[in-house]
Amino acid sequence: MFLIFDPIYMMLAVLGYFLMLILASTVAPKVASKFAGKFSLYTSMVILAALIVFISSVTIYAILSLAGFYVSVLGLAVFILVINLLMYLVSPFMINLSYSARWDARLQEIVNDVAYRLGVKPPKAVVVRSPPNAFAYGNFITGKYVAVSDTLLQMLSRDELEAVIGHEIGHHKHRDNLVMLFFGLLPSVIFYLGYALIHASMRDDRRGAQLAIVGIAAVLISFIVQILVLAFSRLREYYADFEGVLATSKSAMQRSLAKIHLFYERYPSFMDRIAESKLKTLFIYALVNAVANPITSEIERLKRMEVSPLQEFLSTHPPIPKRLRFIESIEI
């Protein structure tokens, strides 16, 4: 039976997403505000990564201690790992096909220049047919790519384009595809362990209640870990923005983000297309409820704008106003 037709699976998914909405709109913003500015970006990433691994390890260990023979952890781990690895290996081919990616000599020259400044081997430069956006993808089979949409090429100046490319090369430099693949596995493993325990509880007259409670707790913890993984993903975006600034300047990085933001604010139908994309986590642009005129003289106003905490904490990318403020704070 497919999981989507399993009423237990549906119930757990609804319960988990409800918990995510509650935490993302109440607790998470308060916790984040207390810790904001207390640590450097690098230290924050290390602390958050350690927290994710610690919570995940303790939860999985507790499940194994209580579950016994009811859960095939090895089988589950292999299944999830294989599925994700297959997606990792196949996704570059799917992206090239879906977005009509084509190598571009002019763009490759710009990518080569930016890569040289950042001290890395230049990835392949491709132009894709898409609303204004850019993303990094690839693997050890296909090689590394930096994709820039044809519309974005027309919209940005040379230094703004270099800033965007610097951001995307930063993802390759920091190995974000592999890093986020690993961290993305953890909430999935915890969720399915909890799901398996709940099913096992129905076949155990002696420990049924105990297994069900542990299973439900594991499912809820998996969604908490997912919130932490999303937060970690946002920190990686700041880290990539830093590379964009290193490759060009604060002003170029800010102007590029602001121009992209204005396009989607003016043409919301294109925003819907990105929101529905299976590849939206790759995109440089994050969907936020902030409206502003990105003309250089107006960027200061955009940096002061408030954003929705709920929307922020359920996103893989930081909101544009926060990214602009972070860029301004960078000391080179």
Secondary structure, DSSP 8 states (H G I E B T S, - for coil): --GGG-HHHHHHHHHHHHHHHHHHHTHHHHHHHHHTTTS-HHHHHHHHHHHHHHHHHHHHHHHHHHHGGG--HHHHHHHHHHHHHHHHHHHHHHHHHHTT-EE-HHHHHHHHHHHHHHTS---EEEEE-SSS-EEEEEETTTEEEEEEEHHHHHHS-HHHHHHHHHHHHHHHHTTHHHHHHHHHHHHHHHHHHHHHHHHHHTT-TTTHHHHHHHHHHHHHHHHHHHHHHHHHHHHHHHHHHHHHHHHS-HHHHHHHHHHHHHHHHH-HHHHHHHHT-TTGGG-S----S-----SGGGHHHHHT----HHHHHT-SS--HHHHHHHHHH---
